[in-house]
Amino acid sequence: MANASTADGMVTAHADPIPRRIGMADLWTALSRGYDDFLAAPTQLIFLGIIYPIIGLIAARFASGDGLPLLYPLVAGLSLMGPLAAVGIYELSRRREQGAEVSWVNALDVIHSPSLPAIIGLGLILCVIFVAWLFAAQMVYWATMGNWIPASIGDFFGRILGTREGWNLILIGNAVGFLFAVLVLTITVVSFPMLIDRPVGVRVAVRTSIRAVLMNPGPMAVWGLIVAALLLVGCLPLFVGLAVVMPLLGHATWHLYRQVVGS
């Protein structure tokens, strides 16, 4: 049993949900239903489709000059915050599932959720992971490139792609980043949608997410690759593609949660 806080501050007991085994077909079902949600309420693009690209552009600007080596880690690290950024999208899918009216304004209904403190708490955990990733990326850079500061973007990419040290940075950096991505996927693929759906605490939601991944390692690995590929495509045209990718993934993640945990 586990405890969860209700809207009036009471603490009630809930048994941990038991995840289901899923197959590859369930991933495509989640994507298909997510796409239907995306088409049914396109105004939610205002909520994430504009804000998220702006954040990405700010991060890119911040990382210019002496901060150029952190450009890639900053942009890549934004995906670690994606599950938190998508909580409003989960709410839209939940409302549509119930047959309720849906518009982008309803994404803000999350603030009335009895699980809001837990959502904030898990969001803070993601922030800590994001900062830890940036620190780790900086350590990898220093270990492979020393204190070298590129004079320009051309100088930076020339050395990264044309030297052994640069390729060591690429390989080691991406390996470390992969570990952070696996961590975030494992603790959030089910947890944030569950917090939107049920008045449970962070521990219950994260435990259920971990169990879901351990029970379905193959499908969850493929899901992680799908997410990574779509985010990469969304980032290519100056982050504008995230206007479509982020809401689509948010809706699809909600339906994946339904496939794994149920109603």
C-alpha positions as YAML, in Angstrom:
chain: A
units: angstrom
residues:
- id: 1
  name: MET
  ca: [0.00, 0.00, 0.00]
- id: 2
  name: ALA
  ca: [1.08, 3.61, -0.52]
- id: 3
  name: ASN
  ca: [-0.14, 6.99, 0.69]
- id: 4
  name: ALA
  ca: [-1.36, 9.87, -1.47]
- id: 5
  name: SER
  ca: [-2.54, 13.37, -0.59]
- id: 6
  name: THR
  ca: [-6.02, 14.46, -1.67]
- id: 7
  name: ALA
  ca: [-7.14, 17.98, -2.58]
- id: 8
  name: ASP
  ca: [-8.25, 18.75, 1.00]
- id: 9
  name: GLY
  ca: [-4.96, 17.61, 2.48]
- id: 10
  name: MET
  ca: [-6.26, 14.24, 3.65]
- id: 11
  name: VAL
  ca: [-4.02, 11.19, 3.16]
- id: 12
  name: THR
  ca: [-5.59, 8.07, 1.75]
- id: 13
  name: ALA
  ca: [-4.22, 4.62, 0.96]
- id: 14
  name: HIS
  ca: [-3.90, 3.26, -2.56]
- id: 15
  name: ALA
  ca: [-2.55, -0.04, -3.80]
- id: 16
  name: ASP
  ca: [0.13, 0.27, -6.45]
- id: 17
  name: PRO
  ca: [-1.36, -0.39, -9.90]
- id: 18
  name: ILE
  ca: [-0.09, -3.52, -11.63]
- id: 19
  name: PRO
  ca: [1.30, -2.74, -15.10]
- id: 20
  name: ARG
  ca: [0.32, -4.89, -18.08]
- id: 21
  name: ARG
  ca: [2.54, -6.50, -20.65]
- id: 22
  name: ILE
  ca: [2.30, -4.78, -24.02]
- id: 23
  name: GLY
  ca: [3.57, -5.50, -27.51]
- id: 24
  name: MET
  ca: [4.89, -3.44, -30.40]
- id: 25
  name: ALA
  ca: [1.36, -3.10, -31.81]
- id: 26
  name: ASP
  ca: [0.37, -1.19, -28.67]
- id: 27
  name: LEU
  ca: [2.98, 1.45, -29.45]
- id: 28
  name: TRP
  ca: [1.46, 2.11, -32.84]
- id: 29
  name: THR
  ca: [-2.00, 2.18, -31.28]
- id: 30
  name: ALA
  ca: [-0.82, 4.81, -28.82]
- id: 31
  name: LEU
  ca: [0.68, 6.89, -31.64]
- id: 32
  name: SER
  ca: [-2.46, 6.53, -33.74]
- id: 33
  name: ARG
  ca: [-4.77, 7.58, -30.92]
- id: 34
  name: GLY
  ca: [-2.41, 10.37, -30.00]
- id: 35
  name: TYR
  ca: [-2.55, 11.62, -33.57]
- id: 36
  name: ASP
  ca: [-6.36, 11.57, -33.43]
- id: 37
  name: ASP
  ca: [-6.26, 13.68, -30.27]
- id: 38
  name: PHE
  ca: [-3.81, 16.02, -31.95]
- id: 39
  name: LEU
  ca: [-6.15, 16.54, -34.90]
- id: 40
  name: ALA
  ca: [-9.24, 16.86, -32.72]
- id: 41
  name: ALA
  ca: [-7.91, 19.79, -30.67]
- id: 42
  name: PRO
  ca: [-5.18, 21.54, -32.69]
- id: 43
  name: THR
  ca: [-5.39, 24.74, -30.64]
- id: 44
  name: GLN
  ca: [-3.19, 23.17, -27.98]
- id: 45
  name: LEU
  ca: [-0.28, 24.09, -30.23]
- id: 46
  name: ILE
  ca: [-0.44, 27.49, -28.54]
- id: 47
  name: PHE
  ca: [0.35, 25.85, -25.21]
- id: 48
  name: LEU
  ca: [3.44, 23.87, -26.13]
- id: 49
  name: GLY
  ca: [4.05, 24.37, -29.82]
- id: 50
  name: ILE
  ca: [5.12, 27.98, -29.33]
- id: 51
  name: ILE
  ca: [6.55, 28.02, -25.80]
- id: 52
  name: TYR
  ca: [8.83, 25.01, -26.23]
- id: 53
  name: PRO
  ca: [10.55, 26.23, -29.43]
- id: 54
  name: ILE
  ca: [11.12, 29.61, -27.77]
- id: 55
  name: ILE
  ca: [12.81, 27.88, -24.84]
- id: 56
  name: GLY
  ca: [15.00, 25.99, -27.27]
- id: 57
  name: LEU
  ca: [16.01, 29.16, -29.11]
- id: 58
  name: ILE
  ca: [16.83, 30.91, -25.83]
- id: 59
  name: ALA
  ca: [18.98, 27.96, -24.79]
- id: 60
  name: ALA
  ca: [20.80, 28.07, -28.13]
- id: 61
  name: ARG
  ca: [21.43, 31.78, -27.75]
- id: 62
  name: PHE
  ca: [22.63, 31.37, -24.18]
- id: 63
  name: ALA
  ca: [25.13, 28.75, -25.28]
- id: 64
  name: SER
  ca: [26.82, 30.94, -27.89]
- id: 65
  name: GLY
  ca: [30.34, 32.29, -27.49]
- id: 66
  name: ASP
  ca: [32.32, 30.80, -24.62]
- id: 67
  name: GLY
  ca: [29.33, 28.62, -23.81]
- id: 68
  name: LEU
  ca: [29.32, 27.00, -27.25]
- id: 69
  name: PRO
  ca: [30.49, 23.58, -25.94]
- id: 70
  name: LEU
  ca: [27.27, 23.38, -23.91]
- id: 71
  name: LEU
  ca: [25.02, 24.12, -26.90]
- id: 72
  name: TYR
  ca: [24.37, 20.48, -27.73]
- id: 73
  name: PRO
  ca: [23.94, 19.36, -24.09]
- id: 74
  name: LEU
  ca: [21.47, 22.19, -23.47]
- id: 75
  name: VAL
  ca: [19.38, 21.42, -26.54]
- id: 76
  name: ALA
  ca: [19.52, 17.66, -25.99]
- id: 77
  name: GLY
  ca: [18.77, 18.14, -22.31]
- id: 78
  name: LEU
  ca: [15.50, 19.90, -23.08]
- id: 79
  name: SER
  ca: [14.07, 16.49, -23.96]
- id: 80
  name: LEU
  ca: [14.66, 15.48, -20.33]
- id: 81
  name: MET
  ca: [12.10, 18.11, -19.34]
- id: 82
  name: GLY
  ca: [9.61, 17.02, -22.00]
- id: 83
  name: PRO
  ca: [7.48, 14.82, -19.68]
- id: 84
  name: LEU
  ca: [6.91, 17.81, -17.38]
- id: 85
  name: ALA
  ca: [6.20, 20.17, -20.27]
- id: 86
  name: ALA
  ca: [3.55, 17.75, -21.56]
- id: 87
  name: VAL
  ca: [1.37, 17.58, -18.44]
- id: 88
  name: GLY
  ca: [-1.16, 19.92, -20.00]
- id: 89
  name: ILE
  ca: [-1.36, 17.72, -23.08]
- id: 90
  name: TYR
  ca: [-2.06, 14.68, -20.90]
- id: 91
  name: GLU
  ca: [-4.96, 16.62, -19.39]
- id: 92
  name: LEU
  ca: [-6.38, 17.35, -22.85]
- id: 93
  name: SER
  ca: [-6.27, 13.66, -23.78]
- id: 94
  name: ARG
  ca: [-7.89, 12.74, -20.47]
- id: 95
  name: ARG
  ca: [-10.74, 15.19, -21.07]
- id: 96
  name: ARG
  ca: [-11.28, 14.01, -24.63]
- id: 97
  name: GLU
  ca: [-11.31, 10.41, -23.40]
- id: 98
  name: GLN
  ca: [-14.14, 11.35, -21.05]
- id: 99
  name: GLY
  ca: [-16.08, 13.05, -23.84]
- id: 100
  name: ALA
  ca: [-15.60, 16.52, -22.36]
- id: 101
  name: GLU
  ca: [-15.11, 19.69, -24.39]
- id: 102
  name: VAL
  ca: [-11.46, 20.28, -25.21]
- id: 103
  name: SER
  ca: [-9.57, 23.45, -26.03]
- id: 104
  name: TRP
  ca: [-6.05, 24.62, -25.30]
- id: 105
  name: VAL
  ca: [-7.32, 26.49, -22.22]
- id: 106
  name: ASN
  ca: [-8.18, 23.14, -20.62]
- id: 107
  name: ALA
  ca: [-4.48, 22.32, -20.47]
- id: 108
  name: LEU
  ca: [-4.32, 24.74, -17.56]
- id: 109
  name: ASP
  ca: [-6.83, 22.64, -15.61]
- id: 110
  name: VAL
  ca: [-3.80, 20.77, -14.28]
- id: 111
  name: ILE
  ca: [-3.48, 23.46, -11.61]
- id: 112
  name: HIS
  ca: [-6.71, 22.15, -10.08]
- id: 113
  name: SER
  ca: [-5.47, 18.55, -9.92]
- id: 114
  name: PRO
  ca: [-5.32, 17.02, -6.42]
- id: 115
  name: SER
  ca: [-1.94, 15.62, -7.49]
- id: 116
  name: LEU
  ca: [-0.49, 19.06, -8.27]
- id: 117
  name: PRO
  ca: [2.02, 18.95, -5.35]
- id: 118
  name: ALA
  ca: [3.21, 15.54, -6.58]
- id: 119
  name: ILE
  ca: [3.47, 16.83, -10.17]
- id: 120
  name: ILE
  ca: [5.56, 19.75, -8.95]
- id: 121
  name: GLY
  ca: [7.71, 17.43, -6.85]
- id: 122
  name: LEU
  ca: [8.41, 15.09, -9.76]
- id: 123
  name: GLY
  ca: [9.07, 18.12, -11.95]
- id: 124
  name: LEU
  ca: [11.70, 19.31, -9.50]
- id: 125
  name: ILE
  ca: [13.33, 15.88, -9.70]
- id: 126
  name: LEU
  ca: [13.54, 16.31, -13.48]
- id: 127
  name: CYS
  ca: [15.12, 19.73, -12.98]
- id: 128
  name: VAL
  ca: [17.78, 18.17, -10.76]
- id: 129
  name: ILE
  ca: [18.43, 15.49, -13.40]
- id: 130
  name: PHE
  ca: [18.69, 18.20, -16.08]
- id: 131
  name: VAL
  ca: [21.28, 20.13, -14.06]
- id: 132
  name: ALA
  ca: [23.16, 16.90, -13.32]
- id: 133
  name: TRP
  ca: [23.24, 16.16, -17.06]
- id: 134
  name: LEU
  ca: [24.73, 19.59, -17.82]
- id: 135
  name: PHE
  ca: [27.34, 19.07, -15.11]
- id: 136
  name: ALA
  ca: [28.18, 15.62, -16.48]
- id: 137
  name: ALA
  ca: [28.42, 17.00, -20.02]
- id: 138
  name: GLN
  ca: [30.83, 19.68, -18.81]
- id: 139
  name: MET
  ca: [32.95, 17.04, -17.07]
- id: 140
  name: VAL
  ca: [33.10, 14.96, -20.25]
- id: 141
  name: TYR
  ca: [34.13, 18.03, -22.24]
- id: 142
  name: TRP
  ca: [36.93, 18.89, -19.82]
- id: 143
  name: ALA
  ca: [38.11, 15.27, -19.75]
- id: 144
  name: THR
  ca: [38.33, 15.03, -23.54]
- id: 145
  name: MET
  ca: [39.02, 18.59, -24.75]
- id: 146
  name: GLY
  ca: [40.66, 20.14, -21.71]
- id: 147
  name: ASN
  ca: [40.17, 23.90, -21.25]
- id: 148
  name: TRP
  ca: [40.07, 24.61, -24.97]
- id: 149
  name: ILE
  ca: [37.60, 27.37, -25.91]
- id: 150
  name: PRO
  ca: [36.58, 27.51, -29.59]
- id: 151
  name: ALA
  ca: [37.02, 30.80, -31.41]
- id: 152
  name: SER
  ca: [33.97, 30.26, -33.61]
- id: 153
  name: ILE
  ca: [31.34, 27.73, -34.53]
- id: 154
  name: GLY
  ca: [33.47, 26.62, -37.48]
- id: 155
  name: ASP
  ca: [36.49, 26.19, -35.25]
- id: 156
  name: PHE
  ca: [34.41, 24.19, -32.78]
- id: 157
  name: PHE
  ca: [32.95, 21.74, -35.28]
- id: 158
  name: GLY
  ca: [36.23, 21.46, -37.12]
- id: 159
  name: ARG
  ca: [38.02, 20.20, -34.05]
- id: 160
  name: ILE
  ca: [35.11, 18.08, -32.81]
- id: 161
  name: LEU
  ca: [34.77, 16.24, -36.12]
- id: 162
  name: GLY
  ca: [38.42, 16.27, -37.14]
- id: 163
  name: THR
  ca: [40.31, 15.07, -34.08]
- id: 164
  name: ARG
  ca: [40.44, 11.97, -31.91]
- id: 165
  name: GLU
  ca: [39.60, 14.06, -28.86]
- id: 166
  name: GLY
  ca: [36.52, 15.40, -30.62]
- id: 167
  name: TRP
  ca: [35.25, 11.93, -31.48]
- id: 168
  name: ASN
  ca: [35.93, 10.78, -27.92]
- id: 169
  name: LEU
  ca: [33.75, 13.69, -26.78]
- id: 170
  name: ILE
  ca: [30.97, 12.66, -29.17]
- id: 171
  name: LEU
  ca: [31.03, 9.00, -28.19]
- id: 172
  name: ILE
  ca: [31.41, 9.43, -24.44]
- id: 173
  name: GLY
  ca: [29.05, 12.39, -24.27]
- id: 174
  name: ASN
  ca: [26.29, 10.58, -26.13]
- id: 175
  name: ALA
  ca: [26.81, 7.45, -24.01]
- id: 176
  name: VAL
  ca: [26.39, 9.49, -20.83]
- id: 177
  name: GLY
  ca: [23.40, 11.29, -22.32]
- id: 178
  name: PHE
  ca: [21.85, 7.94, -23.19]
- id: 179
  name: LEU
  ca: [22.01, 6.90, -19.54]
- id: 180
  name: PHE
  ca: [20.25, 10.09, -18.47]
- id: 181
  name: ALA
  ca: [17.59, 9.57, -21.15]
- id: 182
  name: VAL
  ca: [16.99, 5.99, -19.99]
- id: 183
  name: LEU
  ca: [16.64, 7.20, -16.41]
- id: 184
  name: VAL
  ca: [14.07, 9.84, -17.33]
- id: 185
  name: LEU
  ca: [12.12, 7.45, -19.55]
- id: 186
  name: THR
  ca: [12.05, 4.84, -16.80]
- id: 187
  name: ILE
  ca: [10.72, 7.12, -14.08]
- id: 188
  name: THR
  ca: [8.32, 9.23, -16.18]
- id: 189
  name: VAL
  ca: [6.84, 7.16, -19.03]
- id: 190
  name: VAL
  ca: [3.89, 6.26, -16.81]
- id: 191
  name: SER
  ca: [4.27, 8.50, -13.75]
- id: 192
  name: PHE
  ca: [3.19, 11.93, -15.06]
- id: 193
  name: PRO
  ca: [0.05, 10.60, -16.84]
- id: 194
  name: MET
  ca: [-0.79, 8.63, -13.68]
- id: 195
  name: LEU
  ca: [-0.53, 11.77, -11.55]
- id: 196
  name: ILE
  ca: [-2.94, 13.50, -13.93]
- id: 197
  name: ASP
  ca: [-5.30, 10.52, -13.83]
- id: 198
  name: ARG
  ca: [-5.23, 9.46, -10.17]
- id: 199
  name: PRO
  ca: [-4.66, 11.08, -6.75]
- id: 200
  name: VAL
  ca: [-1.47, 9.13, -6.04]
- id: 201
  name: GLY
  ca: [1.88, 10.25, -4.74]
- id: 202
  name: VAL
  ca: [5.24, 10.52, -6.47]
- id: 203
  name: ARG
  ca: [6.52, 7.24, -5.04]
- id: 204
  name: VAL
  ca: [3.54, 5.23, -6.30]
- id: 205
  name: ALA
  ca: [3.69, 6.83, -9.74]
- id: 206
  name: VAL
  ca: [7.45, 6.38, -10.14]
- id: 207
  name: ARG
  ca: [7.37, 2.80, -8.83]
- id: 208
  name: THR
  ca: [4.64, 1.93, -11.30]
- id: 209
  name: SER
  ca: [6.60, 3.54, -14.14]
- id: 210
  name: ILE
  ca: [9.73, 1.56, -13.25]
- id: 211
  name: ARG
  ca: [7.75, -1.67, -13.05]
- id: 212
  name: ALA
  ca: [6.13, -0.95, -16.41]
- id: 213
  name: VAL
  ca: [9.55, -0.53, -18.03]
- id: 214
  name: LEU
  ca: [11.00, -3.63, -16.39]
- id: 215
  name: MET
  ca: [7.96, -5.65, -17.46]
- id: 216
  name: ASN
  ca: [8.14, -4.38, -21.05]
- id: 217
  name: PRO
  ca: [11.84, -3.73, -21.80]
- id: 218
  name: GLY
  ca: [11.57, -4.33, -25.56]
- id: 219
  name: PRO
  ca: [8.52, -2.14, -26.29]
- id: 220
  name: MET
  ca: [9.74, 0.57, -23.93]
- id: 221
  name: ALA
  ca: [13.16, 0.62, -25.62]
- id: 222
  name: VAL
  ca: [11.45, 1.02, -28.98]
- id: 223
  name: TRP
  ca: [9.24, 3.75, -27.52]
- id: 224
  name: GLY
  ca: [12.33, 5.59, -26.33]
- id: 225
  name: LEU
  ca: [13.82, 5.38, -29.82]
- id: 226
  name: ILE
  ca: [10.58, 6.69, -31.33]
- id: 227
  name: VAL
  ca: [10.56, 9.61, -28.93]
- id: 228
  name: ALA
  ca: [14.23, 10.40, -29.61]
- id: 229
  name: ALA
  ca: [13.76, 10.21, -33.38]
- id: 230
  name: LEU
  ca: [10.68, 12.45, -33.38]
- id: 231
  name: LEU
  ca: [12.35, 15.00, -31.11]
- id: 232
  name: LEU
  ca: [15.38, 15.04, -33.39]
- id: 233
  name: VAL
  ca: [13.16, 15.68, -36.42]
- id: 234
  name: GLY
  ca: [11.34, 18.40, -34.49]
- id: 235
  name: CYS
  ca: [14.59, 20.16, -33.56]
- id: 236
  name: LEU
  ca: [16.07, 20.22, -37.06]
- id: 237
  name: PRO
  ca: [14.14, 23.20, -38.50]
- id: 238
  name: LEU
  ca: [15.21, 25.58, -35.70]
- id: 239
  name: PHE
  ca: [12.94, 23.80, -33.21]
- id: 240
  name: VAL
  ca: [9.79, 24.77, -35.13]
- id: 241
  name: GLY
  ca: [8.93, 21.11, -35.69]
- id: 242
  name: LEU
  ca: [8.48, 20.71, -31.94]
- id: 243
  name: ALA
  ca: [5.18, 22.56, -32.43]
- id: 244
  name: VAL
  ca: [3.86, 19.30, -33.86]
- id: 245
  name: VAL
  ca: [6.12, 16.73, -32.21]
- id: 246
  name: MET
  ca: [5.60, 17.77, -28.58]
- id: 247
  name: PRO
  ca: [1.77, 17.70, -28.55]
- id: 248
  name: LEU
  ca: [1.75, 14.48, -30.60]
- id: 249
  name: LEU
  ca: [4.12, 12.73, -28.19]
- id: 250
  name: GLY
  ca: [2.18, 14.05, -25.21]
- id: 251
  name: HIS
  ca: [-1.10, 12.64, -26.48]
- id: 252
  name: ALA
  ca: [0.54, 9.37, -27.51]
- id: 253
  name: THR
  ca: [2.18, 9.00, -24.09]
- id: 254
  name: TRP
  ca: [-1.22, 9.33, -22.45]
- id: 255
  name: HIS
  ca: [-2.56, 6.47, -24.56]
- id: 256
  name: LEU
  ca: [0.57, 4.42, -23.88]
- id: 257
  name: TYR
  ca: [-0.16, 4.89, -20.18]
- id: 258
  name: ARG
  ca: [-3.68, 3.59, -20.78]
- id: 259
  name: GLN
  ca: [-2.24, 0.57, -22.61]
- id: 260
  name: VAL
  ca: [0.14, -0.21, -19.76]
- id: 261
  name: VAL
  ca: [-1.89, 0.70, -16.68]
- id: 262
  name: GLY
  ca: [-5.49, 0.85, -17.89]
- id: 263
  name: SER
  ca: [-8.38, 2.87, -16.52]
...
